[in-house]
């Protein structure tokens, strides 16, 4: 599937995390300018950074390289194809900055742990991290949650969550042994 700005606007934070984490972990290398440690959105060898995996062809230009994600929003806001992409970046800015920082400042072997921390900080599921390593035959990222069909009602009930549920307004009053006798 070709990544478009219209498609990106349908994604929630979990979807964004899943797409970026999947691609970064499968790539297992930074996207850098050859012969340097300078990170790029799209490196000449085909590697991409965190934002690079989300950058649609109709928005990408080599002139965007070496600018931070906040700078991209300002640069693209007024452009014909970039305005909606800038909106997408702005909407997900905290998550995207964390993902970009992981790509730029950490070695690839540190990415799984860093991505788990990002998932926890943003209240996201970490399952994509394990899935990226599970099966080398799978070359496409998981289907974004917002694009999946809703599960049948039988699977909506998670017994562990039901048992752990404690309403905030509930007051637990211990009973005396004689009160328990019938």
N, C-alpha and C positions, 0 to 999 in steps of 0.2 A: 504494500500500500504506500502510495506517495504521501508524504507529510505535507499538509497544507495549513495555512493559518486558520481557515474555517474549521478544520479538524481540531487543531490545538485549542480553539476556543470552547470545545466541548469537553475538555479534560478537566478533572479535578486534581487536587494536590497528590492524591494517591497515584493517579495515572501518570502524572509528571514524574514522580519519584520512581515508579516502576520502569518507565521507558528509559530514563537516564541511568538508573542503577544497572539495569540489564545490559545496556550497551557498554557502559564503562567497564563492568566486570568481565564481559565477554571479550572486550578489546584488550584489557589488561596492560595498557600502556598509555602514557600521556600523549596528547597531540601537540607536537612542538615543531617550531621552525627548525629545519635540518641544520645540524651542527651547533644548535643552541639549546638552552633550557626554556626558551620563550614560548609560552603556551599559545596555541592558536585554536580558533573555533573549528576550522577545517584545515588540517595539515596536508601538504602535498602527497603524502603516502596514504591518504584515505582515512587516517585516524581523526577522531573528533573529540572535543572537550564536552563537558556536561551540557552547556548551552548549544554547542554545535550539533548535538543529536536532535535538538528541537528546532533548529533554524531551517525554515522552509527554503527551497531553491528560489522561489520568487522574491524572497527578501534578502537572501545572502548576496554579499558582494565582498571581494577581497579587501575593500576599503574599510570594512568593519573589524578586521583583524586587529588585535592588540588593544581594543577598547574594553573596559569592564561592562558588566551587564547593565549597571545603572546608566552608563554612557550610551549604551545601545538604545535604551528607552528614549533618551533625549534626541539622539540622532535620527531615529526611525519614526518618531511621533508624527512628523509632518510629511512623510513620504507617501506616495500613492499605495505601495504594497505593505509598507512597514507600520502604518498606524495601528492596525488591529494586532499585529505581532507585538508592538510596543505595549498595547493594552494587556496582552497575555503575559508578557514579561513583568509588567507592573503588578498584576494580580498575584503572581507567584514569586515575587521578588525575594522574600526572606528564604524560601526553600531553594530557589535557584542560586542565590549567593552562597548558601551552604554547600550545595552540590558543586558549584564552580570552585569554591575554595578547596574542597576535597581533591578535585582533579589537579588543581594548580599547585597545591602546597604539600601533597602527600604522595609517597611512592605507591604504586599500584598494589603492592602486597598489604598496604595499610587500608585500602579502600573498603573491604568488607566491614571492618570494625567501625570505621568512620561513618559509613552509610547506615549501620545499625544505630549509631548515636543520633544521626540526623533523623532517622525514622522515629525514634523515641521522642526527640525534641519537638517534632511536628505532629505527633500522635498518628503516625502512619504504620501500616503493617510492614514487616520486614521479609515476608515470604519470598519476594523476588530475589533477594540476596542468595538464598539457598538454591532457588531454581536455576539461577544463572550458572551454577556449577554442576548441577545434577546430570544433565544429559548433553553430551557434545553433539548429538544429532539434531538437537533443537536449535535452529539458527534465528528464530524470530522471537521478539519479546512477548510476554504474556499479553493477552487481550486486555486493554484497559478496563477497569471495573465499570466505568460509566458506559461502556459499549457492550457489556455482557447482559444476557437475559437474566431476569430476576430468578433466583432459585425457587423451587416449589416450597410451599409453606412447611412441609415436613422437615426441611433442613434449616428452617429459620430459628428453631428452638435449640439453643445450646445449653444443655443441662448444667454444665459447670458455671455458666453465668447466672442461671436461675438460682442455683444453690448459693452463690456468692452475693446475690442481690440483697441489699439492706436499705430500705427506704430511709431517706434522711429524716423523715418525721416520725419514724418508729421509735418508741421508747421501750426498752427492754426492762421488764420488772421481774426480778428473780422470784420464783415461787418457793414457799416453804414446803417441806416434805408432806405435811398434813394437807396442804391444799391440792396435792397431786393425787391423794387417795380418793377413790370413787366410793 
